[in-house]
């Protein structure tokens, strides 16, 4: 990653109060356990990696943070007055946006699905705005060019072009449904199908959830999508679809991923986490049973 801006950089200490995050950033700040650990690490060892900034596009003497917003906020919390920076003063705005997206996607342990979708969309739009890339066929049509760009973005993040496209579809959801996706109450598959519904229908889906705490399955979301495309999705048919029985649905128990992430190595899949948790509970149950038998034998 550092090679990207080596040709631009100069490093120095700068007034922490004269910096602000880039307004284009799709990433939100969360005061979670990971951030608390970062604060304590900087408090104990200092800032080991400088943040990356560019000159502010409107105000002289101020800077926008390209990479390192969480480190900057942690330093503010422990009352740093100056902070070590790499100033990419010749980096274009588009280069800065792409670097900001890549830095967050590579370095952050957990990114909510909708933020990942917004990040992919921002990068795709920025690449398109920059003009055709030298590593793409100049004879591509615009649609093919977009597909190839999405494929490149996916390859850079170990995901397929289709996965990139599905994450970007999440940006078409209303904020209420986006929140349910980020809380893992709606899975990616149903969420992508819901993203094709008009805003009014999406609001109806959310209102049904708010009243019944029931979210649509993939099959139900797909039915609504098809009905909407046909022009036959009415409020009555939408409710009828949501009220269909779900024979394969089981009761779910939700644990915020932030509470269990510290016990696993980075990039461990959710499926692997579930397997480990179930095995740990089985071991715990056997342990408690042995203790009960020991008590009964006394």
BAVO-160409 format. One record per residue: residue in three letters; x, y, z of N, C-alpha, C, CB in turn. Coordinates in steps of 0.001 Angstrom, whole numbers, padded with zeros to 6 digits, always signed. Each point is the difference from the previous one (the first is absolute). Last residue first. Glycine has a CB too. Example, Ala and Ser with C-alpha at 12.3 -4.5 7.8 and 13.67 -1.06 7.14 Angstrom:
<recs>
SER+012850-002250+007080+000820+001190+000060-000770+001090+000730+001184-000628-002145
ALA-000894-005092+002075-000890+001190+000000+000900+001200+000000-001892-001173+001246
</recs>
This chain:
<recs>
UNK-020969-037601+045990+000532+000262+001349-000973-000461+001076+001274+001958-000896
UNK-002064-002019-003934+000719-001169+000505+000524+000207+001422+000631-000542-002349
UNK-002896+003969-000204-000958-001053+000365+000698-001206+000627-001491+000762-001861
UNK+004122+002826+000173-000752+000443+001174-000953-001104+000474+000164+002395-000792
UNK+002204-003137-003178+000915-000023+001143-000713+000416+001288+001913+000507-001547
UNK-004273-000228-002522+000171-001395+000412+000927-000113+001199-000383-000719-002355
UNK-000187+004990+000420-001243-000441+000642+000121-001429+000507-001296+001539-001482
UNK+004854+000270-001028-000066+000606+001326-001253-000444+000748+001285+001966-000859
UNK-000811-003316-003597+000969-000698+000860-000025+000555+001415+001443-000441-001995
UNK-004077+002620-001213-000571-001304+000314+000939-000809+000893-001241+000035-002181
UNK+002708+004108+000498-001014+000204+001038-000642-001320+000397-000432+002304-000878
UNK+003516-002399-002673+000683+000377+001235-001002+000161+001143+001797+001143-001343
UNK-003453-001855-002988+000587-001232+000539+000707+000274+001326+000283-000891-002338
UNK-001991+004606+000042-001104-000826+000489+000520-001306+000599-001512+001008-001737
UNK+004605+001850-000361-000463+000581+001260-001122-000843+000605+000641+002291-000824
UNK+000924-003414-003459+001024-000312+001007-000436+000502+001372+001797+000123-001762
UNK-004510+001006-001842-000087-001442+000246+001008-000422+001066-000767-000368-002373
UNK+000923+004800+000904-001185-000219+000828-000186-001486+000306-001064+002044-001004
UNK+004512-000831-001955+000324+000489+001342-001172-000220+000949+001547+001713-000992
UNK-002182-002714-003536+000884-000990+000624+000370+000414+001425+000903-000601-002267
UNK-003423+003655-000279-000804-001181+000314+000853-001067+000684-001496+000496-001963
UNK+003718+003340+000400-000868+000332+001139-000835-001207+000411-000087+002395-000758
UNK+002774-002758-003115+000829+000037+001208-000860+000267+001234+001959+000811-001361
UNK-004062-000670-002870+000444-001360+000309+000788-000034+001314+000072-000522-002465
UNK-001394+004734+000760-001140-000750+000509+000408-001409+000398-001519+001359-001439
UNK+004770+001340-000653-000303+000478+001349-001142-000804+000618+000782+002299-000646
UNK+000208-003087-003844+001014-000602+000871-000216+000436+001454+001639-000047-001927
UNK-004387+001974-001327-000315-001414+000113+000973-000704+000934-000955+000046-002305
UNK+001693+004470+001164-001078-000137+000976-000365-001474+000202-000872+002273-000654
UNK+005910-001116-000881-001359+000124-000515-001027-000159+001115+000776-000875-002212
UNK+004275+002947+002620-000685-001279+000193-001460+000168-000428+001561-000650+001925
UNK+001898+004204-001861-000545-000561-001235-000560-001415+000155+001623+001410-001207
UNK+001651+000086+005120-000604+000861-001034-000454-000808-001211+001451+001886+000767
UNK-001416-004453+003892+001009+000623-000850-000691+000873-001048+001586-001951+000367
UNK-004014+001113+004375+000324-000679-001244+001076+000755-000771-002325-000916-000087
UNK+000131+002314+004200+000399-001370+000304+000434-000771-001243-001571+000044+001921
UNK-000196+004574-001880+001325-000057+000640+000500-001414+000270-000538+002168+001024
UNK-003955-001328-002933+001127+000142-000921+001358-000073+000697-001470+001379-001436
UNK-003047-001362+003510+000708-001268-000155+001221+000095-000902-002155-001129+000360
UNK-000766+004875+000705+000220-000657+001285+000816-001280-000136-002142+000970+000791
UNK+000693+001717-004550+001076+000666+000724+000327-000700+001320-000700+002148-001056
UNK-002987-003440-001786+001289-000581-000391+001166+000638+000751-000956-000485-002252
UNK-004083-000088+004215+000777+000974-000779+001401-000533-000286-001313+001882+001036
UNK-002839-005131-000413+001062+000547+000836+000765+001006-000840+000183-002132+001389
UNK-005257-000740-001547+000979+000928-000561+000984+000458+001070-001688+000753-001698
UNK-001828-005008+000316+000521+000701+001168+001150+000865-000476-000693-001862+001604
UNK-003956-000684-003984+001381+000467-000035+000351+000711+001297-000125+000221-002494
UNK-003584-004201+000474+000201+001154+000858+001475+000363+000033-002000-000638+001386
UNK+000118-001685-005742+000240-000361+001390+000225+001266+000789+000982-002227-000651
UNK-003168+000454-004453+000480+001078+000864+000143-000515+001427-001103+001733-001474
UNK-000617-004067-002530+001415-000217+000343+000540+001044+000958+000301-001050-002211
UNK-004850+001112+000525+000239-001307+000625+001430-000227+000434-001819-000854-001371
UNK-001392+005132+000717+001381-000303-000369+000378-001326+000662+000603+002484-000230
UNK-005477+000343-001401+000773-000790+000970+001386-000308-000540-002119-001002+000885
UNK-000585+005502-002280+000128-001407-000396+000804-000761+001057-000124+000637-002456
UNK-000793+004171+002349-000690-000869+000958+000035-001463-000400-001466+001901+000555
UNK+003336+001621-003270+000715+000004+001282-000624-000944+001021+000659+002348-000454
UNK-002790-001717-003759+001285-000693-000182+000741-000093+001328+000133+000823-002378
UNK-004117+001653+002324-000277-001420-000198+001274-000810-000161-002160+000615-001049
UNK+002424+004068+001241-000263-000562+001320-000275-001498-000107-000913+002215+000775
UNK+001453+000010-004830+001257+000061+000764-000190-000617+001384+000681+002084-001254
UNK-004433-001537-001546+000818-001139-000410+001321-000026+000753-001065+000067-002257
UNK-001805+003590+003099-000625-001252+000442+000854-001213-000382-002262+001078-000225
UNK+003533+003302-001213+000192-000159+001451-000572-001323+000507-000081+002487+000244
UNK+001463-002721-005271-000846+000932+000740+000293-000157+001489-001808-000091-001792
UNK+003979-001383-003189+000283+000006+001439-000825+001091+000668+002344-000876-000394
UNK-001928-000307-004430-001127-000593+000745+000242-000036+001505-000508-001376-002004
UNK+003428+002632-001976-000971+001041+000300-001189-000501+000788+000714+001125-002047
UNK+003490-003367+000513-001206-000221-000805-001046+001099+000199+000437-002449+000144
UNK+003596+002436+002370+000385+000133-001415-001203-000163-000913+002277-000871+000545
UNK-002912+000146+004065+000273+001419-000250+000354+000230-001465+000789+000271+002372
UNK-001334-004693-000867-001291+000690-000054+000184+001486-000314-000937-001656+001645
UNK+004824-000885-000958-000657-000384-001254-001339+000708-000150+001140-002230+000090
UNK+001211+002858+003954+000743+000600-001115-000694-000297-001331+002150-000228+001304
UNK-003808-001836+002565-000338+001421-000025+000694+000703-001155-000314-000038+002479
UNK+001389-004463-001737-001385+000125-000474-000406+001469-000095-000561-002227+001032
UNK+004731+001266+000856+000024-000224-001447-001405+000097-000593+002018-001469+000274
UNK-001516+001704+004388+000537+001219-000614+000018-000122-001515+001397+000413+002037
UNK-002669-004226+000404-001011+001057+000108+000474+001293-000662-000815-001032+002134
UNK+003854-002580-001918-001118-000340-000871-001059+001102+000028+000443-002446+000391
UNK+003225+002766+002559+000400+000274-001377-001166-000257-000950+002384-000606+000554
UNK-004000+001877+004211+000986-000958-000486+000412+000385-001407-000968-001828+001441
UNK-000906+005498+002248-000296-000929-001105+001142-000964-000276-001457+001741-000988
UNK+000238+000269+005969+000616+000475-001240-000239-001021-001106+001763+001274+001299
UNK-003992+000289+003792+000182-001064-000990+000575+000617-001268-001923-001357+000969
UNK+000073+003435+003229+001378-000482+000146+000258-001212-000893+000032+000853+002361
UNK-004093+002113-001917-000010-001450+000232+001376-000606+000268-001981-000078-001449
UNK+001064+004873+000640-001185-000453+000736+000092-001465+000407-001336+001679-001246
UNK+004763+000421-001339-000099+000751+001244-001164-000484+000854+001011+001968-001146
UNK-000412-003782-003248+001013-000467+000953-000160+000694+001353+001576-000447-001910
UNK-004282+001928-001534-000432-001342+000400+000995-000583+001004-001129-000348-002244
UNK+002214+004440+000300-001107+000173+000946-000505-001355+000489-000645+002148-001141
UNK+003935-002114-002251+000544+000390+001304-001111+000156+001041+001903+001155-001163
UNK-003181-002078-003228+000732-001153+000543+000549+000338+001381+000605-000761-002331
UNK-002606+004230-000052-001020-000939+000473+000653-001245+000601-001598+000848-001755
UNK+004356+002337-000302-000503+000519+001273-001059-000940+000578+000473+002360-000765
UNK+001156-003322-003510+001029-000256+001005-000448+000488+001379+001766+000192-001779
UNK-004507+000789-001872-000083-001421+000340+001054-000363+001049-000875-000508-002312
UNK+000938+004882+000615-001237-000206+000760-000140-001451+000442-001078+001862-001278
UNK+004709-000597-001600+000161+000449+001381-001243-000278+000847+001562+001763-000819
UNK-000695-005007-003330-000099+001450+000168+000008+000367+001475-001278+000173-002151
UNK+003828-004634+000586-001350+000491+000249-000002+001516+000057-000559-002100+001245
UNK+004480-000734-001708-000664+000286-001275-001417+000536+000186+001378-001789-001039
UNK+001467+000277+004650+000533+001260-000528-000641+000384-001332+002150-000487+001162
UNK-002964-003682+001196-000809+001123+000481+000463+001324-000603-000407-001247+002128
UNK+002924-002684-003014-001295-000063-000671-000879+001187+000401+000170-002511-000070
UNK+003941+002055+002258+000225+000366-001397-001323-000020-000763+002344-000938+000101
UNK-002410-000563+004347+000198+001449-000065+000204+000463-001433+000991-000049+002290
UNK-001291-004637-001276-001293+000696+000016+000149+001510-000136-000895-001831+001416
UNK+005039-000517-001215-000841-000426-001125-001359+000676-000031+001165-002160+000077
UNK+001906+002868+003610+000378+000701-001227-000925-000365-001160+002374+000045+000793
UNK-004451-000389+004132+001198-000520-000658+000233+000717-001326-000356-002237+001099
UNK-002029+004045+003520-000326-000376-001376+001300-000439-000670-001983+001633-000117
UNK+002370-000579+004460-001378-000459+000121-000564-000360-001380-000308+001441+002055
UNK+004763+000495-000639-000116-001415-000385-001381-000565+000282+002422-000262+000445
UNK-000654+004887-000124-000226-000709+001265-000181-001502-000224-001050+002074+000941
UNK+001562+000817-004624+001225+000132+000780-000108-000682+001365+000446+002149-001183
UNK-004279-002033-001600+001046-000798-000650+001276+000040+000834-000998+000476-002273
UNK-002544+002250+003622-000308-001405+000289+001027-000933-000648-002444+000581+000154
UNK+002771+004014-001086+000363-000265+001386-000274-001456+000374-000489+002392+000560
UNK-000865-000865-004789+001456-000098+000068+000447-000326+001424+000208+001637-001905
UNK-004734-000702+001179+000360-001359-000405+001514-000194-000008-002090-000119-001377
UNK+000503+004417+002374-000506-000929+001017+000358-001448-000337-001879+001591+000476
UNK+002917+001981-003581+000884-000078+001172-000463-001003+001053+000577+002360-000418
UNK-001884-003353-004656-000268+001142+000878+000847-000158+001262-002379+000262-000907
UNK+004191-002416-003670-000957-000230+001077-000251+001287+000776+000755-002391+000168
UNK+002468+001749-003750-001328+000356-000480-001076-000233+001055+000750-000555-002301
UNK+003922-000625+002780-000116+001461+000073-001360+000478-000487+002463+000185-000334
UNK-001059-004772+000101-000473+000376+001334-000164+001509+000146+001124-002025+000913
UNK+000812-000092-004810-001460+000063-000017-000557+000438+001360-000026-001801-001753
UNK+004676+000918+001196-000387+001325-000497-001512+000146-000027+002089+000097-001375
UNK-000286-004298+002509+000229+000974+001078-000436+001398-000447+001934-001385+000868
UNK-002089-001977-004090-001034-000214+001013+000176+000974+001166-000138-002428-000655
UNK+003384+002381-002818-001264+000541-000477-001088-000128+001055+000662-000576-002334
UNK+003483-001413+003239+000126+001463+000009-001320+000637-000419+002466-000175-000520
UNK-002203-004422+000127-000086+000386+001411+000119+001509+000143+000975-002210+000684
UNK-000376+000375-004955-001404-000092+000398-000185+000405+001467-000339-001834-001694
UNK+004703+001539-000094-000695+001160-000559-001452+000007+000445+001539-000005-001982
UNK+001698-002573+005274-000350-000068-001414-000661+001295-000444-000264-002487+000170
UNK+004073+002127+003788-001420-000231-000218-000285+000013-001497-000571+001051+002231
UNK+004742+000186+000358-000283-001434+000102-001490-000300-000114+002022-000245+001430
UNK+000195+004575-002110-000544-000249+001333-000441-001446+000193-000726+002367+000065
UNK+002569-000613-004183+000837+000679+000985-000446-000284+001427+000436+001776-001678
UNK-002981-003379-001986+001265-000722+000088+000920+000612+001046-000228-000629-002398
UNK-003859+002831+001419-000202-001249+000718+001292-000772+000183-002295-000083-000904
UNK+002389+003954-001706-000212+000355+001397-000192-001259+000839-001024+002195-000693
UNK+001302-002763-003956+001294+000385+000564-000127+000349+001478+000714+000838-002248
UNK-004645-001722-000111+000779-001229+000129+001372+000288+000608-001215-000970-001977
UNK-001588+004570+000915-000515-000711+001170+000779-001287+000241-002271+000976-000416
UNK+003275+001399-003476+000450+000761+001168-000457-000677+001286-000072+002123-001343
UNK-001460-003891-002711+001412-000310+000188+000565+000756+001203+000233-000413-002471
UNK-004656+001330+001245+000108-001373+000478+001445-000377+000272-002053-000585-001279
UNK+001164+004765-000662-000432-000018+001400+000136-001400+000584-001591+001890-000458
UNK+002478-001397-004115+001035+000666+000788-000345-000020+001485+000535+001465-001963
UNK-003710-002974-001133+001049-001001+000193+001129+000586+000851-000581-001078-002217
UNK-002834+004021+001026-000520-001026+000901+001048-001069+000286-002299+000427-000878
UNK+003368+002991-002254-000101+000532+001355-000482-001053+000996-000456+002246-000977
UNK+003071-004153-003215-001121+000919+000136-000075+000471+001441-001256-001139-001876
UNK+005973-000451-000335-001173-000370+000808-001100+001044-000135+001490-001210+001617
UNK+003137+001167-003508-001143-000197-000886-001277-000355+000758+001588-000730-001761
UNK+002794+001354+003779-000503+001289-000467-001233-000146-000901+002330+000886+000154
UNK-000600-004153+003939-000030+000057-001460-000653+001300-000455-000102-002518-000127
UNK+002712+002285+004844-001239-000487-000604+000034+000216-001510-001260+000492+002131
UNK+004628+000992+001061+000011-001455+000025-001306-000596-000524+001564+000107+001933
UNK-000712+004650-001537+000934-000549-000981-000012-001521-000030+001409+002008+000320
UNK-005759+001038+000961+001265-000420+000594+000872-000684-001033-001116-000249+002219
UNK-002768+004245-002849+000346-001403-000203+001365-000329+000582-001393-000010-002062
UNK-001045+004033+004383+000177-000365-001401+000423-001442-000096+000606+002350-000589
UNK-001925+000253+004574+001404+000182-000390+000212-000231-001488+000681-000709+002282
UNK-004884-000109-000232+000236+001443-000154+001441+000280-000443-001740+000457+001769
UNK+000438-004885-000741-000676+000443-001229+000270+001474-000257-001789-001725+000347
UNK+003381-000083+003656+000752-000565-001124-000607+000465-001324+000622-002015+001397
UNK-002952+003148+002451+001232+000784-000095+000867-000496-001156-000081+000428+002478
UNK-003880-002756-001369-000322+001298-000594+001259+000846-000197-002265-000095+001078
UNK+002736-004010+001151-000379-000246-001391-000304+001311-000715-000914-002249+000645
UNK+001789+002394+003978+001220-000292-000756-000317-000210-001479+001022-001035+002052
UNK-004631+001705+000892+000812+001214-000094+001248-000245-000830-000861+000743+002225
UNK-001868-004436-001239-000668+000893-000945+000829+001267-000208-002246-000909+000707
UNK+003699-002174+002548+000180-000542-001345-000611+000937-001052-000023-002341+000952
UNK-000683+003496+003535+001413+000147-000349+000277-000514-001412+000601-000231+002425
UNK-004909-000318-000557+000238+001408-000312+001445+000223-000431-001778+000660+001643
UNK+000642-004967-000171-000667+000311-001253+000226+001435-000422-001700-001704+000537
UNK+003277+000339+003646+000815-000604-001052-000617+000297-001363+000750-001826+001579
UNK-003174+003154+002109+001170+000871-000166+000925-000558-001074-000162+000710+002411
UNK-003563-003264-001189-000415+001164-000786+001149+000982-000180-002333-000282+000848
UNK+003061-003735+001785-000255-000255-001423-000360+001251-000797-000747-002251+000660
UNK+003923+002671+003687-001399-000343-000254-000263-000157-001496-000665+001228+002083
UNK+005426-002195+000156-000680+001101-000685-001439-000415-000257+002162+000793-001080
UNK+002611-002288+004023-001420-000254-000221-000655+001238-000601-000046-001638+001921
UNK+004820+001440-001271-000347-001394+000222-001450-000299-000360+001705-000071+001800
UNK+001697+003818-004048-001030-000118+001024-000472-001440+000119-000708+002362-000433
UNK+004030-000945-002846+000501+000068+001374-001063-000170+001077+001743+001466-000872
UNK-002397-001473-004100+001119-000895+000304+000285-000092+001495+000959+000556-002220
UNK-004335+002357+000436-000376-001369-000321+001094-000984+000391-001403+000856-001873
UNK+002249+003788+002380-001001-000478+000950-000388-001447-000260-000844+002325+000205
UNK+003850-000219-003185+000612-000077+001328-000985-000545+001027+001490+001924-000588
UNK-002995-001046-003861+000863-001180+000082+000587-000168+001399+000541+000265-002429
UNK-003130+003629+001543-000826-001210-000036+000862-001239+000194-001634+001146-001522
UNK+003897+002937+001169-000789-000023+001231-000850-001266+000072-000046+002515+000019
UNK+002431-001614-003999+000903-000422+001066-000752-000128+001318+001915+001120-001172
UNK-004274+000573-002477+000289-001421-000204+000918-000517+001095-000282+000283-002477
UNK-000628+004315+002502-001218-000757+000292+000257-001494-000134-001402+001924-000802
UNK+004859+001026-000430-000190-000001+001450-001230-000822+000386+001093+002262+000138
UNK-000197-001515-004695+000982-000919+000563-000175-000121+001504+001592+000583-001833
UNK-004234+002581-000349-000439-001358-000308+000979-001031+000531-001152+000858-002032
UNK+002262+003700+002470-001154-000333+000832-000448-001435-000240-000708+002400-000036
UNK+005847-001440-000854-001262+000550-000484-001136-000425+000924+000857-000032-002376
UNK+004351+000772+003870-000974-001030-000352-001295+000655-000484+001016-001587+001695
UNK+003073+003697+000127-000207+000020-001449-000989-001075-000471+002319+000890-000239
UNK-000971-000230+004897-000468+001300-000476-000165+000092-001509+001106+000962+001954
UNK-000848-004321+002249+000009-000304-001436-000484+001235-000744-000414-002484+000410
UNK+002563+001419+004642-000765+000956-000792+000168-000328-001482+000282+001786+001782
UNK+000055-004288+003252+000579-000057-001341-000882+000883-000872+000969-002376+000313
UNK-000262+002615+005304-000771-000106-001252+000915-000269-001192-001725+001557+000947
UNK+001165-001269+004963+000889-000305-001115-000823-000287-001258+001735-000917+001600
UNK-003297+004239+002491-000053-001391-000426+000888-000188-001224-002343-000244+000919
UNK+000971+003793+003681+000560-000187-001342+000011-001484-000322+001427+002084+000216
UNK-003381-000821+003771-000156+001300-000659+000529-000043-001430+000196+001136+002225
UNK-002445-004969+001376+001136+000382-000834-000278+001392-000583+000527-002450-000559
UNK-003436-000269+003719+000478+001382+000074+001336+000246-000696-001214+000154+002121
UNK-001782-004137-001884+001041+000025+001036+000793+001315-000055+000163-002525-000114
UNK-003739+001826-002916-000553-000415+001291+001048+000043+001108-001629-001445-001214
UNK+002821+002293-003323-000766+001112+000563-000500-000350+001393-000681+000713-002307
UNK+002788-004079-000129+000977+000993+000465-000697+001219+000600+001612-000783-001757
UNK-004300-002504-000243+000605-000536+001220+001004+000989+000579-000321-002337-000860
UNK-001626+003342-003268-000970+000165+001074+000544-000534+001322-001851-000171-001676
UNK+004508-000424-002166-000130+001430+000290-000961+000230+001158+000481+000533-002402
UNK-000064-004860+000718+001217+000361+000742-000043+001470+000400+001308-001758-001247
UNK-004775+000196-001461-000122-000580+001337+001236+000317+000843-001442-001840-000933
UNK+001429+003216-003606-000982+000765+000782-000112-000544+001416-001263+000514-002099
UNK+004213-001693-001960+000396+000128+001399-000972+000782+000854+002296-000141-000776
UNK-001520+000838-004571+000087-001281+000700+000450+000254+001432+000530-001230-002157
UNK-001726+004909-000541-000240-001037-001000-000034-001371+000660+001112+001410-001756
UNK-002004+003880+003507+000600-001301+000317-000421-001025-001052+000002+000551+002477
UNK+000755+005002-002785-001030-001034+000044+000674-001349+000149-001567+001384-001422
UNK+003075+004026+002816+000219-001246-000728-001192-000938+000152+002469+000252+000338
UNK-000660+005467-000042-000724-001119+000598+000176-001231-000890-001691+001576+001076
UNK+003439+002783-002155+000536-000315+001316-000734-001113+000716+000713+002322+000127
UNK-003446+000248-003770+001460-000037+000055+000455-000281+001430+000152+001614-001944
UNK-004900-003026-000412+000601+000850+001019+001515-000193+000068-002140-000095+001293
UNK-000748-002270-004507-000614+001318+000148+000773+000930+000922-002168-001081-000410
UNK+003296-003574-000651-000274+000588-001316-000596+001403+000101-000348-002302-000883
UNK+004034-000268+004164-001442+000233-000107-000306+000744-001297-000220+000056+002521
UNK+004553-003273-002105-000445+001368+000300-001502+000153-000201+002248+000856-000677
UNK-000611-005660+002037+000199+000843-001173-000417+001417+000389-000404-001944-001635
UNK+002141-002929+004439-000874+001153-000218+000320+000652-001339-000172+000374+002486
UNK+001015-005024+001036+000236+000554-001333-001009+001127-000230+000887-002237-000883
UNK+001594+000025+005603-001191+000049-000833+000361+000641-001335-001506+000142+002039
UNK+005041-003057+001106-000581+001326-000266-001271-000100-000837+002290+000993+000123
UNK-000291-004610+003453-000165+000172-001450-000641+001351-000278-000221-002499-000331
UNK+001201+001199+004793+001069-000707-000696-000061+000188-001511+000002-001658+001839
UNK-001510+004326+002866-000504-000258-001348+001124-000599-000832-001672+001904+000171
UNK+001661-002715+005187+000043+001108-000931-000555-000399-001349+001967+000908+001201
UNK-001801-003613+002932+001165-000091-000877+000175+001200-000930-000271-002443+000109
UNK-003284+002054+003325+001148-000701+000558+001248+000105-000870-001592-001549+001076
UNK-002588+003489-002394+000326+000580+001303+001287-000620+000563-002458+000416+000426
UNK+000613-002196-004344+000672+001277-000265+000387+000672+001308-001292+000262-002141
UNK-001135-004243+002519+001280-000280-000651+000778+001286-000253-001000-002035-001066
UNK-003403+002305+002763+000942-000442+001026+001373-000304-000593-001914-000928+001309
UNK-001575+002119-004288+000293+001117+000903+001060-000400+001025-002345+000868-000307
UNK+000675-004232-002496+000875+000912-000730+000398+001175+000882-001086-000673-002162
UNK-002084-002347+003809+001336-000618-000009+001003+000898-000713-001048-002285+000034
UNK-003439+003593-000092+000533+000141+001356+001414-000584+000084-002343-000112+000939
UNK-000032-000474-004944+000472+001383+000154+000584+000218+001388-001731+000777-001640
UNK-000175-004960+000789+001172+000166-000844+000562+001416+000135-000910-001718-001599
UNK-003172+000627+003715+001162-000548+000708+001283+000184-000799-001495-001664+001099
UNK-002140+005181-002428-000136-001388+000420+001262-000474+000707-001564-000423-001909
UNK-000838+004698-000444+000771-000043+001244-000153-001392+000609-000321+002504+000397
UNK-000046-000689-005662-000664-000734+001068+000930-000076+001206-001342-001344-001679
UNK+000488+004183-003425+000817-000247+001188-000831-000736+001038+001383+002064-000455
UNK-001822-002189-005181-000442+000650+001226+000937-000354+001150-002383-000051-000811
UNK+002793+000400-004905+000228-000787+001206-000395+000788+001252+001865-001218-001167
UNK-001665+002562-003616-001239-000725+000311+000077-000748+001327-000399-000231-002440
UNK+002910+004937+000268+000164-001299+000639-001342-000660+000308+002147+000808+000969
UNK-001113+003698-002892-000476-001079-000874-000012-001365+000697+000881+001291-001941
UNK+000847+002833+003932-001468-000076+000016-000553-001128-000872-000031+002445+000412
UNK+004813-002386+002298-000511+000315-001328-001520-000142-000004+002162-000778-001070
UNK+000166+001978+005755-000136-001121-000945-000503+000470-001361-000450-001530+001926
UNK+003420+004818+001134-001376-000483-000035-000081-001175-000969-000906+002309+000554
UNK+004606+001440+002319-000278-001121-000896-001454-000404+000110+002365-000792+000207
UNK+000291+004017+002468-000158+000540-001356-000277-001095-001024+001525+001870+000620
UNK-000587-002541+004146-001258+000712-000130-000251+000567-001375+000200+000518+002356
UNK+003874-002729-000973-001080-000970-000153-001354+000667-000208+001295-001567+001419
UNK+003744+003290-002762-001056+000295+000968-001214-000904-000249+000803+002400+000168
UNK+003962-004221-001792-000889+001110-000302-001074+000119+001058+000443-000289-002436
UNK+004678-002114+000631-000985+000094+001069-000854+001235-000234+001538-001183+001629
UNK+000896-001793-005672+000276+001003+001014-001065-000083+001090+001112+001503-001712
UNK+000766-003581-003556-000498-000298+001332+000362+001115+000969+000194-002448-000476
UNK-001175+001423-005114+000943+000624+000915-000623-000124+001380+000927+001637-001765
UNK-001965-003916-003603-000041+000196+001443+001096+000902+000548-001016-002212+000122
UNK-000421+000353-004746-000576+001262+000437+000460+000421+001396-001956-000519-001423
UNK+003147-003616-000908+000488+001101-000840-000531+001347+000463+000138-001578-001913
UNK-001485-002531+004035+001396+000318+000272+000482+001214-000788+000390-002407+000469
UNK-004854-000016-000265+000187+001435+000184+001450+000387+000294-002332+000094+000821
UNK+000921-004643-001843-000981+000794-000736+000295+001489+000105-001699-001777+000408
UNK+004011-001762+001972+000577+000376-001286-000916+000926-000784+001216-002162-000034
UNK-002523+000146+004204+000803+001212+000129+000584+000449-001318+000520-000663+002306
UNK-003078-003411-001872-000835+001211+000000+000868+001260+000000-001811-001253+001226
</recs>
